[in-house]
Amino acid sequence: MPKAYAYFRVSAGNLPIEEITHLLGITPTEAWKKGDSGRYNPSRPDSGWCLHSPLPRSTTDLLEHIEALLPLLEQRAVAVKSLSEKYETYFVCVGEYDETVSPGLFLSREVMASIASLGLAFDADLYFDGGHAAR
């Protein structure tokens, strides 16, 4: 089943999760401390704070996720920029597709400028299962 999502991530060895939540004024979608077990890692190497796009993962167009998440970050631009100066900050997109979807990602100059103005690195992970994997 195809799915996609985007999220804002702050990470560091000893991240003050509660302070970040207070600074941004929004509850994270996901947060963890260094050493906590994760989905793909028995012991996470760093602490993290994430805010996911409000769209469901069944929305497979990554640009829709980006356009839903960016305004939430732009409303908090001063706080996001200050976090970018202290910690690793990313705008992450993930798409998992099968033969029913032709994935792609186009970012306009405006979207790229917005992400850059927030001081964020951009990471896109696109996975494609052409129907050869066991289901």
C-alpha positions in Angstrom: 0.0 0.0 0.0 1.6 3.3 -1.0 2.1 5.9 1.7 3.9 9.2 2.2 4.6 11.6 5.0 6.7 14.6 5.8 8.0 15.8 9.2 10.2 18.4 10.9 12.9 16.9 13.0 15.2 18.3 15.7 18.0 16.0 16.9 21.0 16.1 19.2 22.7 13.9 21.8 21.0 15.4 24.8 18.0 17.3 23.4 15.8 19.2 25.9 12.5 17.8 24.6 10.3 19.7 27.0 12.1 23.0 26.2 11.6 22.5 22.5 7.9 21.8 23.0 7.6 25.0 25.1 9.6 27.1 22.6 7.6 25.9 19.6 4.3 25.9 21.4 3.1 22.7 19.9 3.1 19.1 21.1 5.5 16.8 19.0 4.0 14.0 17.0 6.9 11.9 18.2 9.8 12.4 20.6 12.5 10.2 22.2 15.6 10.3 24.4 19.0 9.0 23.4 19.2 5.3 24.2 15.4 4.7 23.8 14.5 1.8 21.5 13.2 2.8 18.1 11.4 1.2 15.3 14.5 0.4 13.3 17.1 0.7 16.1 17.3 -1.1 19.5 19.0 1.9 21.0 18.6 5.4 19.4 21.9 7.2 19.0 20.5 10.6 19.7 17.4 12.4 21.1 14.7 13.6 18.7 11.7 15.8 18.5 9.4 15.5 15.4 6.3 17.2 14.1 4.6 15.4 11.3 2.4 16.7 8.5 -1.3 16.7 9.6 -2.3 14.8 6.4 -2.8 11.0 6.5 -0.1 8.8 5.2 -2.5 7.6 2.5 -2.0 11.0 0.8 0.9 9.9 -1.4 1.7 13.3 -2.9 4.7 14.5 -0.9 4.2 18.1 -2.1 0.8 18.1 -0.3 2.5 17.0 2.9 5.1 19.7 2.5 2.5 22.4 1.9 0.5 21.2 4.9 3.6 21.2 7.2 5.4 24.4 6.1 2.8 26.9 7.4 3.1 25.3 10.9 6.8 25.9 10.8 6.6 29.4 9.2 4.2 30.5 12.0 7.1 29.6 14.4 9.9 30.8 12.2 11.9 32.6 14.9 11.8 29.5 17.2 12.6 27.1 14.3 15.6 29.3 13.2 16.9 29.4 16.8 16.7 25.6 17.0 18.5 25.4 13.7 21.4 27.4 15.2 21.8 25.0 18.2 20.8 21.5 16.9 20.5 19.4 13.8 17.2 20.3 12.1 15.6 18.7 9.1 12.6 18.8 6.8 12.1 15.1 6.0 10.0 13.5 3.3 9.3 9.8 3.0 7.5 8.0 0.2 6.8 4.3 0.0 5.3 3.3 -3.3 4.3 0.3 -5.4 3.6 -0.3 -9.0 0.3 1.6 -8.7 2.0 5.0 -8.1 4.7 6.8 -10.0 6.6 8.8 -7.4 8.3 12.0 -8.0 9.1 15.2 -6.1 9.1 18.7 -7.4 9.9 21.7 -5.2 9.2 25.2 -6.5 11.7 28.0 -5.8 9.3 29.3 -3.2 9.1 26.1 -1.3 12.8 25.6 -1.4 13.4 29.2 -0.2 10.9 28.7 2.6 12.7 25.6 3.9 16.1 27.3 3.5 14.9 30.4 5.3 14.0 28.3 8.3 17.6 27.0 8.3 16.6 23.4 7.7 18.4 20.6 5.8 16.1 18.7 3.4 16.0 14.9 3.3 13.9 12.9 0.9 13.7 9.1 1.1 11.7 7.5 -1.8 11.2 3.8 -1.8 9.7 1.8 -4.6 8.5 -1.8 -4.5 8.0 -2.8 -8.1 6.0 -5.8 -7.1 8.9 -8.1 -6.7 9.0 -8.2 -2.9 7.0 -10.7 -0.9 3.8 -9.4 0.4 
